[in-house]
Amino acid sequence: MFEFKNEINLVLAADDNYAPPLGVALISIIENYHDSRFLFFHILDNGISDKNKEYLKIIGKKKGVELIFYDIPENLLADCPEVNHLSRTSYARLMISELLPSDVDKALYLDADIVVLENIAELYDQDLNGLSLGAVADVMAKEILRIYFYSGLSNYFNAGVLLINLDSWRRQDVKKKSLEFISRHFKDIIRADQDILNCLFKDDWKLLDNRFNTDLKRRGRKAMPGRGTVVLHYSDRVKPWQYLFSGASGRYYFDYLRKTPWPDFKFGDKNFKNFFKKYYLLLVKEFKKFLLPYLPTSLSDNYRRLLWRTYRMKK
């Protein structure tokens, strides 16, 4: 049996497609970790293959940390809507308080599409002042709050990095409330479980500094994380392991990928068609970046509303 209390408990979730990025996240966390407390990685497993699970365990053994896998029952996420580029695995974080042992009273949840650049203990030790979670405001918070159906929200956080007060989550029965929310607002959910968490904890979360979840998707292709960045989050639809990704910050991902059991990486989407698509998307992104600030807010909001709804319907 493990003694989790007074150690550092990190939670990540992945399906088999996200096993290599998960490995990158693990390596980046471990190599930048400087603390006497033991690192526990609680992995929410939504179908990771035996082969990839062994690769992840190799990382744990080499680095002297503990990986604990939790199988997610197939029916647990069956009623969760798949939206945009997000799979049902994203909803696994709603079940954290139920899946983790009861003596884990605090945990740091991290999306698998992140790279950690500084000591994760600094983020873990942030004081929540009795609130249920700590998070960083989403880079699109203002647009989201104008366009969506939410009422009573003064801010909107990104759920890719969550410092969680698990005792509070258990008292509030977050899993039950989340499923009830999905039942009531199934057709309205655009950003998956992130919408749910923002509504459930609208007055019960602490705003953390941006360097704990740095998201560069609204900045240019050459943008890089600033000094002191702890977590770099590749939250956009296109990820560094896809050929269509063009951001300079992708180099951090590949720096750590070379240290994983998946070093012989090849782009699965690299082809003649995507060669042109890559630069077309880059051109469109730069054009939107230039044009949108000059459009009336109502017009740009209608464009985004249509875009997000289109992505929603594709699922």
N, C-alpha and C positions, 0 to 999 in steps of 0.2 A: 504493500500500500504506500502511496505517496503522501507526503505532507506538503500541501499546497499553500497553506497560510504563511504569510510573510515572505513568500517567494514571488517571482514575476510570472504571471500567467497570461500568455498570448493566445489569441484565438484567430485562426484563419480557416477559410472554407474553399473547397475546390471540387470540380468534377475532373474527369481524366484529361480533358483538353487543357485545363489550367494547372496541371501538375508541374510542368517545367517552370512557368512563372512563379508558382508557389515555392519551388526549390530556389529560385533566384531571391525571392523575398527572405527565405530562411537564411541563406548565406549572408545576405547584406545585413540582416539583423545581428547575426552571431559575430561577424567580423568587426562590427562597430560597437559591440557590447563591452562595457567596462563597469562591472559591479560584482559584489560578492554574492548576491542572491542568485539562486538557481533559476535557470530558464526552463519553463514548461511550455511546450507548444501543443495546444489543443486543436487538432485538425478535424474539422467537420467534413466528413468524407461523403460526397455525393456521386460515388461510382468511380473512384480512382482505381485503375487497374493494379493487379498484384505486382507487375513489373515496375510501374512508376512508384508504387508504394515502397517497394524495396529501395529504389533510388533515393527516395526521401529519407528512409531510415538510415541509409548510408551516410547522408549528411549529418544526421543526428549523432550517429556513433563516432564519426570523425571529429565532430566539434564538441562532444561531451555534453549534449543537451538531451532532453527527453521529449519524444514525440508520442502523443497519445491520440489515437484515431477513434472517432465516433461515427458510426454508420448512421446515415440519415434514412429513416424508413421511407420507401417510395411514396406511400400514401400521405406522408406528413406535409409534402409541398404540392400535392396534386391539385389543390384548389387555388393555388397562387397564380395570378396572371403573368405570363411572360411578356415583357414590354421592352421596346427599343432593342438595344444590344445586350440586355441583361437576361441571364438565364435564371431558372428557379433556384439555383444554388444561392443566389443573392439573399433569398428569404431565410436561409439557414440561421442568420444572425438573430432572427426573431426568436429562435428556440434556444439560445445560449443558456439562459437561466435554468432551463429544464434539462438540457443535455449534460452540462458540466456538474461535477460533484458538488454537493451542498456546502462543503467547507471552502470552496472558492468564492470568496465574497467580493472580489474585485478582478476585473479582467480587461485587457486591451484587445479590442477586435481590430483586425487589419485586413483590408481587401488583398487578394493575391496579386493584383496588378500594381504593386508598389515596390519601391526600392528604399531601404533605410540608409541614410548617409551619416547619421550621428548616433550617439548612445540612446537607445530606446528607453532606458531607465528614466531619462529626464521627462519624457512624456508620461510614462507610467506613474511617476511620483507627483503629477499635478493634483492639487487639492480640489476635490469636487464640491467642497463645502456643503455636503449632505444632499446634493442634487443627484439625479438618476444617471446622468451621463455627461461627458464632456466631448465637444466636437468643434470643428472649424466650419465657419460659414461657407456655403457653396459659392463658387465664383459666379454662378448665375442666379443667386438668391433673389435679387431685385426683380428680374424678369419672371422668375418662377412664382413669386408672390403676387405679381400683377396678373398673371395669366391663368393660374390654376384656381381650383374651387375652394381652397382652404380659407377658413375664416378664423380670425383671432390670432394669426401667426404674425409676429413682429420681425422674425428672422427665420432663415431656413438653412439647416446645416447639411453638410455632405456626410453620408453615413459610411464612407470608406475607411474612416479611422474613428473609432468610438472607444472612449475610456468609460467603462461601465461599472456602476454600483450594482452588483448582482443581488445583494440583499434587497434593494429597492425594487429591482425587476421582479424578484420572486414575490414580494408582498403585493405588487400590482398585477401579478399574473399576466405578464406581457404577451405570452403566447396566446392565451385566450382572447385578450383584447385585440390582438393583431388579426386573428381569424375572424372576429366579429367585424372589424373594420373592413376587411377584404369582402366579406359578405355584403356589407352595406354600400361600399364604394367601388365594386369590382370594375365597372366601366370607366371610372374616373381616374384610376391609378395610372400615372404616366411614368414615374420614376421608381417603380417597384417598391420594395420595403422601405426605401428612403422616405417616400411620402408618408407611409404608415408611422414610422418612428417620429417624424417631425410633428405629426398631428397628435400622437399619443403623449409626447413629451414637450409640447409647445411652450410650457412655462416651467419646465423642470430640467433644463440643461445649461451647462456652463460653456460660454464661448472661449475657445482656446486660440492661441496665436496661430497665424497662417503657416508658420514654419513646421507645424506638426502635421500638416496635410497640404503640401504645396502642389497646386494644380495649375499647369501651364497652358491648358487648352485654349484659353482666351488670348494668349499672347502669340507672338510671331514664331516662325519656324526655328529661329536661332536662339530662342529664349532658354535660359539655363536657371537652375535653382539658385537662390541667393545664399549667401554665407550663413551658416547656422541652421540650414534646412535639415530637419530630422527625418521627415517622410516625404518622398517624392511620389506623387500619385498620378499614374497614367490613366486618368478617368475617361478619356474620350473614347469614341466608338472604335477608332483605329489604334492598335497597340504596337509597341516596339517590335514584337515578334511577327508582325505582319509587314509585308513588303510595301504596302501603301503608306506606312508611317514615315513621316519626313522630318520630324523634330530632332534637333541636335541633342536633346536630353536623353534620347534613346541609348546613347553610349553608356550610360550608367547601367542600364539593363544588361547589355552585352558584356560589360566588364565583369559582372558577377556571374553571368551565365557560363562563362569560360571556367568557372570554379565549381560547377555542378557536374553531376553524372550525365548531363545532356550537352556536352561541349560541341558536338558535331552537328551544329544547328544548320538547317536549310529552310529558307522561306517556302512555305507550302503554297503561297499564292503568287509566287513570282512567275510571270508569264508575259507574253508580248502584249496582250490586252491591258494588263495592269501596269505595264511600263508607261503607257500613255495616260491611264486613269490616275496614276499617282500624281502626275504633274497637273492634270486637269483639276483634281481635288485641291491641290495646293493653290492653284490659281483662283479657284472659287472661294477658298477660305480667305485669301488675301483680299479679294474683291469685296467679300462681305464685311471683313474687318474695316475696310475703307468706307464702304457705303452705309452700313447700318447706323453709325452715329449721326448721319445727316438726314435720316428718314424720320418722319413723325413717329412718336412712340406707338401710337395706335396701329400704324401700318407695320412697323417692325414686330410688334407683338402678335398681330394677325399672321404674319409670316411664320413666326416661331410656333404659334399655336397649330397652324396647318402642318408644319413640318413634324412636330412631335406627335400629333394625331396620326399622321401618315405612318410613322415608325410604329406606333402603337398597333395600328390595324394590320401591319405586316405580320405580326405575331398571331 
